Amino acid sequence: MSSKKFRNRPCVYCTAATSTTADHVMARQFVAEAFRANLPKVPACSACNNAKSQLEHYLAAVLPFASRTASALADLTDAVPKRLAKNAKLHRDLKAGRQRVWTREPSGIIMPTMTIPVDGEKLNAYVGFVVRGLMWHHWQVVLDADHFVDVMCLASEGERFFDGMSRMNGSHRLDENLGDGVLSYVAVQGTDRAEISVWVLRLFDGLKVSGNDPREQATRWGVMTGPRLMQERAERGARALASLKATAAFARQLSRHRGQA
């Protein structure tokens, strides 16, 4: 039974419904039993709790293959086969999608490794749930429909951008590790608005994901939150800047053509 302090509050994930339960921000099934004490819990409604649970069931069967935590081998040996036995289609998809690629280790050594397919949209959606939960857990901030949560899997250029953003001044800073590396994150909260924040997260002690080009790999996720009006203004500014650049490029091109005439 969930604690009364987590019931009859706004659900931290959707804010549109009243919470009926306490939800672990990072699912207990991801974490070795020795490290499950004091995992953050937040108020959640039944619909959001179920939606997040569906993502967790999928990811719990997939992500341990790329886990670098101390409990990864035990999880793959004991827990993952039982999870895949309950989902024959997922088991077939993972087996059919296996590939061998070369990957660069932190030491710089390039090693052959096996990859399996993972649904990036589901993974990013789960990271979004996690950040919404952590916003409430650490700062008692609830992000409603007027706020955005942008989740990005960070390749090299994205890492540089978010590393710079996470070093900026803020009203609060975080540097946390949950479940012995299952989830680690740094975050900075804006000085003017509590809903503005920047996060850099790692899962399973640095599991790697890649897109169509296996040479472009990522081990971290970047997340930005804030009011939608701020996001819309930034997007309008970016479009205006792009338009100015295009106009200037056309003017230069026209000038060259005139010179050639």
HUCORNOR-V343286 format. One record per residue. N is the residue number from 0. RES is the residue in one small letter. PHI is phi as a letter, one per 20 degrees, with the letter a starting at -180 (999 if undefined). D_FIRST is the distance of its C-alpha to the first C-alpha in whole Angstrom. Layout:
N;RES;PHI;D_FIRST, N;RES;PHI;D_FIRST
//
This chain:
0;m;999;0, 1;s;f;4, 2;s;f;7, 3;k;f;9, 4;k;f;12, 5;f;d;11, 6;r;d;11, 7;n;l;14, 8;r;c;16, 9;p;f;18, 10;c;f;17, 11;v;f;19, 12;y;e;20, 13;c;d;22, 14;t;m;22, 15;a;e;23, 16;a;c;19, 17;t;e;17, 18;s;f;13, 19;t;c;10, 20;t;b;8, 21;a;d;9, 22;d;d;11, 23;h;f;13, 24;v;g;17, 25;m;d;18, 26;a;g;16, 27;r;f;16, 28;q;f;18, 29;f;f;21, 30;v;d;21, 31;a;g;22, 32;e;g;20, 33;a;f;22, 34;f;d;21, 35;r;e;17, 36;a;f;17, 37;n;m;16, 38;l;f;16, 39;p;g;16, 40;k;c;13, 41;v;c;14, 42;p;f;13, 43;a;b;13, 44;c;e;14, 45;s;f;14, 46;a;f;17, 47;c;f;18, 48;n;f;14, 49;n;f;16, 50;a;f;20, 51;k;f;19, 52;s;f;17, 53;q;f;20, 54;l;f;22, 55;e;f;20, 56;h;f;21, 57;y;f;25, 58;l;f;25, 59;a;f;23, 60;a;e;26, 61;v;d;29, 62;l;f;29, 63;p;g;29, 64;f;f;32, 65;a;d;33, 66;s;f;31, 67;r;d;33, 68;t;f;30, 69;a;f;31, 70;s;e;28, 71;a;g;30, 72;l;f;32, 73;a;f;29, 74;d;f;27, 75;l;f;30, 76;t;f;31, 77;d;d;28, 78;a;e;25, 79;v;f;27, 80;p;g;29, 81;k;f;26, 82;r;f;25, 83;l;f;28, 84;a;f;29, 85;k;e;26, 86;n;b;28, 87;a;f;32, 88;k;f;33, 89;l;f;32, 90;h;g;33, 91;r;f;36, 92;d;f;36, 93;l;f;36, 94;k;f;38, 95;a;f;41, 96;g;e;40, 97;r;f;41, 98;q;b;44, 99;r;d;45, 100;v;c;46, 101;w;e;47, 102;t;c;45, 103;r;e;46, 104;e;e;44, 105;p;g;44, 106;s;f;47, 107;g;n;49, 108;i;f;49, 109;i;e;49, 110;m;c;47, 111;p;f;47, 112;t;b;43, 113;m;e;41, 114;t;d;39, 115;i;c;37, 116;p;f;36, 117;v;c;33, 118;d;f;32, 119;g;f;33, 120;e;f;32, 121;k;f;28, 122;l;f;28, 123;n;f;29, 124;a;f;27, 125;y;f;24, 126;v;f;26, 127;g;f;26, 128;f;g;22, 129;v;f;22, 130;v;f;24, 131;r;g;23, 132;g;f;20, 133;l;f;22, 134;m;g;24, 135;w;f;21, 136;h;f;20, 137;h;e;23, 138;w;c;25, 139;q;l;23, 140;v;d;25, 141;v;d;23, 142;l;e;26, 143;d;e;27, 144;a;f;29, 145;d;e;32, 146;h;c;31, 147;f;d;32, 148;v;c;30, 149;d;e;33, 150;v;d;32, 151;m;c;35, 152;c;f;36, 153;l;e;38, 154;a;e;41, 155;s;g;44, 156;e;f;45, 157;g;f;42, 158;e;f;41, 159;r;f;44, 160;f;f;43, 161;f;f;39, 162;d;f;40, 163;g;f;43, 164;m;f;40, 165;s;f;38, 166;r;e;40, 167;m;f;41, 168;n;f;40, 169;g;b;37, 170;s;f;35, 171;h;b;33, 172;r;c;33, 173;l;c;30, 174;d;b;31, 175;e;c;28, 176;n;c;27, 177;l;d;23, 178;g;m;23, 179;d;l;26, 180;g;n;28, 181;v;f;25, 182;l;b;25, 183;s;c;28, 184;y;b;29, 185;v;d;32, 186;a;b;31, 187;v;c;33, 188;q;d;33, 189;g;f;36, 190;t;e;38, 191;d;e;38, 192;r;c;35, 193;a;f;31, 194;e;e;31, 195;i;e;33, 196;s;b;32, 197;v;c;34, 198;w;c;32, 199;v;c;33, 200;l;c;30, 201;r;c;31, 202;l;d;28, 203;f;l;29, 204;d;l;31, 205;g;o;34, 206;l;f;33, 207;k;d;36, 208;v;c;37, 209;s;b;40, 210;g;e;41, 211;n;f;44, 212;d;e;46, 213;p;f;45, 214;r;f;47, 215;e;e;45, 216;q;d;41, 217;a;c;39, 218;t;c;36, 219;r;c;34, 220;w;d;33, 221;g;d;34, 222;v;c;32, 223;m;c;33, 224;t;c;32, 225;g;r;33, 226;p;f;35, 227;r;f;36, 228;l;g;39, 229;m;f;40, 230;q;f;39, 231;e;f;42, 232;r;f;44, 233;a;f;44, 234;e;f;45, 235;r;f;47, 236;g;f;49, 237;a;f;49, 238;r;f;50, 239;a;f;53, 240;l;f;54, 241;a;f;54, 242;s;f;56, 243;l;f;59, 244;k;f;59, 245;a;f;60, 246;t;f;62, 247;a;f;64, 248;a;f;64, 249;f;f;66, 250;a;f;68, 251;r;f;69, 252;q;f;69, 253;l;f;72, 254;s;f;74, 255;r;f;74, 256;h;f;75, 257;r;f;78, 258;g;f;79, 259;q;f;80, 260;a;f;82
//
